[in-house]
């Protein structure tokens, strides 16, 4: 009997243990005493209470320890009347668990404020921060403009999706048209969830491709037949959109049939005949190409069944993993599946038939392809 290449694959598991210790990062002292805005909200929704972050970066020739206080002040549209004052902290969210500060001592002072329809003016308002050092010197930023809105969630108006995704489909646009009363800039992203029996199997993001008007945008995701890898049959696509305030649109459901056709095997590569070596062993390299309209990721397994004329068949898995030493495969992921077979002076002679097949992840089995090899005495 022909001997298969013996595979000895040692498996080593390396466990690394990471010890984490919280520390305060001390930035290098700045060349000058300065303050600059890192984050201020452009829009504040007053339809209900929401959290908004403020962040300002401070530098000082004597380091952050020379800072005695930092605050942000919110002004009416006249830039004179104050309606809220907020202390900013560089505490890593420890002294004040609601400050939202990320890293203590990094020179970025932060805090969070809540919107309130009873306090915030309608329309524009302004944000300005100030910092005072231990000597009593105070610096202030310029005014950063923001505006209040009474947010209305976006609305999906239409979908443009095929009812069937056919095998071999090149990338096509799955799109939705969205209305947002706070302008299209308020639209953050769309979600497309693939569902079956109300269970979400995959989620993809749609992004704004174009605007039909100031209030209406088209969000798109390009999809090809690889989307049907591991899937076949009737599904539902659920579309939803989020705006800058975190509000979600209506959900639109769109049925879709995912087609998944048979894989194929082709172009076998093996010698017509081999003479048994008189000394030592040799390796017979066997390869077969496989393809799938849903992409190579849809292939579950590629096999060859070897049967000596009049003998018992033996099925062997083939690999496309780039492991030449163990499997004689040269390039991972190129669709060429390989295996090496040992032959020596004791190997049986005669005609051997190789039957190649591929199975995909939904159970489709390719047509069989048969080739032969003669081992000469």
C-alpha positions as CSV (number, residue, x, y, z in Angstrom):
1,X,0.0,0.0,0.0
2,X,1.1,3.5,-0.7
3,X,2.1,5.4,2.4
4,X,0.9,8.9,3.2
5,X,3.3,11.6,4.4
6,X,3.5,11.3,8.1
7,X,2.5,14.6,9.8
8,X,4.0,15.4,13.1
9,X,2.8,18.9,14.0
10,X,3.9,19.9,17.5
11,X,1.6,22.3,19.2
12,X,3.0,24.8,21.6
13,X,0.8,27.0,23.7
14,X,2.5,30.0,25.1
15,X,0.8,31.7,28.0
16,X,1.7,35.3,28.7
17,X,0.7,37.0,31.9
18,X,0.3,40.7,31.9
19,X,0.5,42.7,35.1
20,X,-1.1,46.0,34.8
21,X,-0.5,48.8,37.2
22,X,-2.3,52.1,37.0
23,X,0.1,55.1,36.9
24,X,-0.1,58.8,36.5
25,X,1.5,60.0,33.3
26,X,3.5,63.2,33.8
27,X,3.9,65.1,30.5
28,X,7.0,67.1,29.8
29,X,6.7,70.7,30.9
30,X,5.5,72.9,28.1
31,X,7.6,75.8,26.7
32,X,4.9,78.2,27.4
33,X,1.8,78.5,29.6
34,X,-1.1,77.7,27.2
35,X,-4.6,76.3,26.9
36,X,-6.3,74.9,23.8
37,X,-9.6,73.1,23.1
38,X,-9.5,69.4,22.4
39,X,-13.2,68.6,22.4
40,X,-16.4,70.7,22.6
41,X,-19.8,69.7,21.2
42,X,-21.0,71.4,18.0
43,X,-24.6,70.5,18.7
44,X,-26.4,69.9,22.0
45,X,-29.8,68.2,22.1
46,X,-32.2,69.6,24.7
47,X,-35.1,67.3,23.9
48,X,-34.0,65.2,26.9
49,X,-31.0,65.1,29.2
50,X,-27.8,64.0,27.5
51,X,-24.1,63.9,28.5
52,X,-21.6,66.0,26.5
53,X,-17.8,66.0,27.0
54,X,-15.5,69.0,27.3
55,X,-11.7,68.6,27.0
56,X,-9.0,71.2,27.0
57,X,-5.2,70.7,26.9
58,X,-3.0,72.7,29.3
59,X,0.8,73.2,29.1
60,X,3.0,75.1,31.6
61,X,6.8,75.6,31.9
62,X,6.7,74.2,35.4
63,X,4.5,71.2,34.6
64,X,0.9,70.4,35.4
65,X,1.6,70.6,39.1
66,X,1.8,74.4,38.6
67,X,-1.9,74.5,37.7
68,X,-4.3,75.5,40.4
69,X,-7.6,75.4,38.6
70,X,-9.3,74.9,35.2
71,X,-13.0,75.7,34.3
72,X,-15.3,76.0,31.3
73,X,-18.0,78.6,31.2
74,X,-21.1,78.5,29.0
75,X,-22.4,81.8,27.6
76,X,-25.6,82.9,26.0
77,X,-25.5,84.0,22.4
78,X,-24.4,87.5,23.4
79,X,-21.1,86.0,24.7
80,X,-21.6,87.9,28.0
81,X,-24.3,86.3,30.0
82,X,-23.1,83.1,31.8
83,X,-25.5,80.3,32.4
84,X,-23.3,77.4,33.5
85,X,-19.8,76.9,34.9
86,X,-18.0,73.5,34.9
87,X,-14.8,72.5,36.7
88,X,-12.4,70.6,34.5
89,X,-10.2,67.8,36.0
90,X,-7.1,65.9,35.0
91,X,-7.8,63.1,37.5
92,X,-8.2,60.0,35.3
93,X,-11.9,59.8,36.3
94,X,-10.9,59.0,39.9
95,X,-11.6,62.2,42.0
96,X,-14.8,62.7,40.2
97,X,-16.1,59.4,38.7
98,X,-18.2,61.4,36.2
99,X,-15.5,63.7,34.8
100,X,-14.8,61.4,31.8
101,X,-11.1,62.2,32.0
102,X,-9.1,59.4,30.4
103,X,-5.6,59.6,31.8
104,X,-4.5,61.4,35.0
105,X,-1.7,63.9,34.7
106,X,-1.6,64.0,30.9
107,X,-2.4,67.7,30.7
108,X,-5.9,67.2,29.3
109,X,-8.6,68.5,31.6
110,X,-12.1,67.1,31.2
111,X,-15.6,67.0,32.4
112,X,-19.1,66.2,31.3
113,X,-22.2,68.4,31.4
114,X,-25.9,67.5,30.8
115,X,-28.2,69.3,28.5
116,X,-31.3,70.8,30.1
117,X,-34.1,72.5,28.1
118,X,-34.9,74.8,31.1
119,X,-31.3,76.1,31.3
120,X,-29.9,76.1,27.7
121,X,-30.9,78.8,25.3
122,X,-32.5,78.1,21.9
123,X,-30.0,78.5,19.1
124,X,-26.4,79.4,19.5
125,X,-24.4,79.4,22.7
126,X,-20.7,79.7,23.4
127,X,-18.1,77.8,25.4
128,X,-14.9,79.3,26.8
129,X,-12.3,77.7,29.2
130,X,-9.9,79.4,31.5
131,X,-6.9,78.1,33.5
132,X,-5.1,79.7,36.5
133,X,-1.7,78.7,37.7
134,X,-0.2,78.9,41.2
135,X,1.1,82.4,40.7
136,X,-2.4,83.6,39.9
137,X,-1.9,84.1,36.2
138,X,-5.1,83.3,34.2
139,X,-5.4,82.4,30.5
140,X,-8.7,82.0,28.6
141,X,-9.5,80.4,25.3
142,X,-11.5,82.0,22.5
143,X,-15.3,81.3,22.2
144,X,-16.3,77.9,20.7
145,X,-19.7,78.1,19.2
146,X,-22.3,75.4,19.8
147,X,-26.1,75.3,19.1
148,X,-29.0,73.6,20.7
149,X,-31.5,71.5,18.9
150,X,-34.7,69.6,19.8
151,X,-33.6,66.4,18.2
152,X,-35.9,64.4,16.0
153,X,-34.7,60.9,15.1
154,X,-33.8,60.3,11.4
155,X,-36.3,58.4,9.2
156,X,-35.5,55.8,6.5
157,X,-37.6,56.6,3.5
158,X,-36.7,53.9,1.0
159,X,-34.4,50.9,0.4
160,X,-32.7,49.8,-2.8
161,X,-31.7,46.2,-2.3
162,X,-32.1,43.2,-4.7
163,X,-34.6,40.5,-3.7
164,X,-31.9,37.8,-4.6
165,X,-28.2,37.9,-4.3
166,X,-27.0,35.6,-7.0
167,X,-23.9,33.5,-6.9
168,X,-21.0,35.2,-8.7
169,X,-22.4,38.7,-8.2
170,X,-19.9,41.5,-8.5
171,X,-20.0,44.3,-5.9
172,X,-23.4,46.1,-6.0
173,X,-24.7,48.9,-3.9
174,X,-27.2,48.1,-1.1
175,X,-28.6,51.6,-0.2
176,X,-31.1,53.4,1.8
177,X,-32.5,57.0,1.6
178,X,-32.7,58.8,4.9
179,X,-34.4,62.0,6.0
180,X,-32.9,64.0,8.9
181,X,-34.6,67.2,10.0
182,X,-31.3,68.4,11.6
183,X,-29.5,68.3,8.2
184,X,-27.6,65.3,6.7
185,X,-24.5,66.1,8.7
186,X,-26.5,64.8,11.7
187,X,-26.5,61.3,10.2
188,X,-23.7,59.2,11.7
189,X,-24.1,55.8,10.1
190,X,-26.6,53.2,9.0
191,X,-26.7,49.5,10.2
192,X,-27.7,46.6,8.0
193,X,-28.4,43.4,10.0
194,X,-28.8,40.1,8.3
195,X,-31.5,38.1,10.2
196,X,-33.2,34.8,10.1
197,X,-36.0,33.8,12.5
198,X,-35.4,37.2,14.3
199,X,-31.8,36.2,15.1
200,X,-29.1,38.6,13.9
201,X,-26.4,36.7,12.1
202,X,-24.2,39.6,10.8
203,X,-24.1,43.4,11.0
204,X,-22.6,45.8,8.5
205,X,-22.3,49.6,8.5
206,X,-23.6,51.8,5.7
207,X,-22.1,55.3,5.2
208,X,-23.3,58.4,3.5
209,X,-22.5,58.3,-0.2
210,X,-24.4,61.4,-1.4
211,X,-27.0,64.0,-0.4
212,X,-30.2,64.5,-2.3
213,X,-30.8,67.7,-0.4
214,X,-29.8,69.4,2.9
215,X,-32.1,67.0,4.7
216,X,-32.0,63.8,2.7
217,X,-29.0,61.5,2.2
218,X,-28.2,58.1,0.5
219,X,-26.3,55.6,2.7
220,X,-24.6,52.7,0.9
221,X,-22.7,49.5,1.4
222,X,-21.2,47.5,-1.5
223,X,-22.0,43.8,-1.3
224,X,-20.9,40.9,-3.5
225,X,-21.6,37.2,-3.6
226,X,-19.1,36.5,-0.8
227,X,-21.8,37.8,1.5
228,X,-23.6,34.4,1.0
229,X,-20.6,32.4,2.3
230,X,-21.9,29.8,4.8
231,X,-25.5,30.9,4.0
232,X,-28.2,29.9,1.6
233,X,-32.0,30.6,1.4
234,X,-34.4,33.2,2.7
235,X,-33.2,35.9,5.1
236,X,-34.2,39.4,6.1
237,X,-32.2,42.6,6.1
238,X,-33.0,45.0,8.9
239,X,-31.9,48.6,8.2
240,X,-31.6,51.3,10.9
241,X,-29.8,54.7,11.2
242,X,-28.2,56.5,14.1
243,X,-27.8,60.3,14.4
244,X,-25.2,62.4,16.2
245,X,-27.4,62.5,19.3
246,X,-27.6,58.7,19.4
247,X,-31.2,58.6,18.4
248,X,-32.2,55.7,16.2
249,X,-34.5,55.7,13.2
250,X,-37.3,53.4,12.2
251,X,-36.4,49.9,11.2
252,X,-37.1,48.8,7.6
253,X,-37.2,45.1,6.9
254,X,-36.3,43.8,3.4
255,X,-36.5,40.1,2.5
256,X,-33.6,38.7,0.5
257,X,-32.7,35.3,-1.0
258,X,-29.0,34.3,-0.8
259,X,-28.0,32.0,-3.5
260,X,-25.2,29.5,-2.8
261,X,-24.1,27.3,-5.7
262,X,-21.8,24.3,-5.8
263,X,-18.0,24.6,-5.5
264,X,-15.9,23.3,-8.3
265,X,-12.6,21.4,-8.5
266,X,-10.3,21.6,-11.6
267,X,-6.7,21.5,-12.9
268,X,-5.4,18.4,-11.0
269,X,-1.6,18.3,-10.7
270,X,0.1,14.9,-10.2
271,X,2.6,12.8,-12.2
272,X,1.3,10.3,-14.7
273,X,3.7,7.7,-13.3
274,X,6.3,7.2,-10.6
275,X,9.0,4.6,-10.2
276,X,9.5,3.3,-6.7
277,X,12.8,4.5,-5.3
278,X,15.4,1.8,-4.7
279,X,16.9,3.7,-1.8
280,X,15.2,5.9,0.8
281,X,11.8,7.6,0.2
282,X,10.3,10.0,-2.3
283,X,7.4,12.4,-2.1
284,X,4.6,12.5,-4.6
285,X,3.1,16.1,-4.7
286,X,-0.6,16.2,-5.5
287,X,-2.5,19.4,-6.0
288,X,-6.0,20.4,-7.1
289,X,-7.6,23.9,-7.7
290,X,-10.9,24.6,-6.1
291,X,-13.2,27.6,-6.4
292,X,-16.6,28.8,-5.0
293,X,-18.8,31.6,-6.3
294,X,-19.3,32.7,-2.7
295,X,-15.5,33.0,-2.3
296,X,-12.8,30.6,-0.9
297,X,-14.1,31.3,2.6
298,X,-17.2,29.3,1.7
299,X,-15.2,26.1,1.2
300,X,-15.5,23.7,4.1
301,X,-13.1,20.9,2.9
302,X,-11.3,19.6,-0.2
303,X,-10.6,15.9,-0.3
304,X,-8.9,13.4,-2.5
305,X,-10.0,9.7,-2.4
306,X,-7.2,7.4,-3.5
307,X,-8.1,3.8,-4.6
308,X,-5.7,1.3,-6.1
309,X,-7.3,-0.6,-8.9
310,X,-9.3,-3.4,-7.2
311,X,-8.4,-2.0,-3.7
312,X,-10.0,-0.2,-0.8
313,X,-10.5,3.6,-1.1
314,X,-8.8,6.0,1.3
315,X,-9.9,9.6,1.7
316,X,-7.3,12.3,2.6
317,X,-7.9,16.0,3.3
318,X,-6.0,18.5,1.2
319,X,-4.8,22.0,2.4
320,X,-4.4,25.5,1.1
321,X,-2.5,26.8,4.1
322,X,1.0,27.6,2.7
323,X,2.6,24.9,4.9
324,X,5.0,23.3,2.4
325,X,6.9,21.2,5.0
326,X,3.9,19.3,6.2
327,X,1.4,19.5,3.4
328,X,3.5,20.6,0.3
329,X,1.3,23.6,-0.1
330,X,3.2,26.6,-1.5
331,X,0.9,29.6,-1.1
332,X,-1.9,30.0,1.4
333,X,-5.3,31.2,0.2
334,X,-4.5,30.8,-3.6
335,X,-7.2,28.2,-4.1
336,X,-4.7,25.4,-4.8
337,X,-5.0,22.6,-2.3
338,X,-2.1,20.3,-1.8
339,X,-0.9,17.1,-0.1
340,X,2.3,15.1,-0.2
341,X,2.4,11.3,-0.3
342,X,5.4,9.1,0.7
343,X,6.7,6.4,-1.6
344,X,9.5,3.9,-1.0
345,X,10.6,0.6,-2.3
346,X,7.9,-1.3,-0.4
347,X,5.0,0.8,-1.8
348,X,2.5,-1.2,-3.8
349,X,2.7,-0.8,-7.6
350,X,-0.2,-0.5,-10.0
351,X,-2.7,2.1,-11.1
352,X,-4.2,4.4,-8.5
353,X,-7.3,6.5,-9.1
354,X,-7.6,10.0,-7.4
355,X,-11.1,11.4,-7.0
356,X,-11.1,15.1,-6.0
357,X,-14.1,16.7,-4.4
358,X,-14.9,20.0,-2.5
359,X,-17.7,20.7,0.0
360,X,-18.9,24.1,1.0
361,X,-20.2,25.4,4.3
362,X,-23.8,24.9,3.5
363,X,-23.2,21.2,2.4
364,X,-23.0,21.7,-1.3
365,X,-20.7,19.0,-2.9
366,X,-18.8,19.7,-6.1
367,X,-18.8,17.4,-9.1
368,X,-16.1,14.8,-8.7
369,X,-12.9,15.0,-10.8
370,X,-10.9,11.8,-11.4
371,X,-7.3,11.4,-12.4
372,X,-4.9,8.5,-12.2
373,X,-1.3,7.7,-11.3
374,X,0.7,4.6,-12.1
375,X,3.4,3.4,-9.6
376,X,5.9,1.4,-11.5
377,X,7.7,-1.5,-9.8
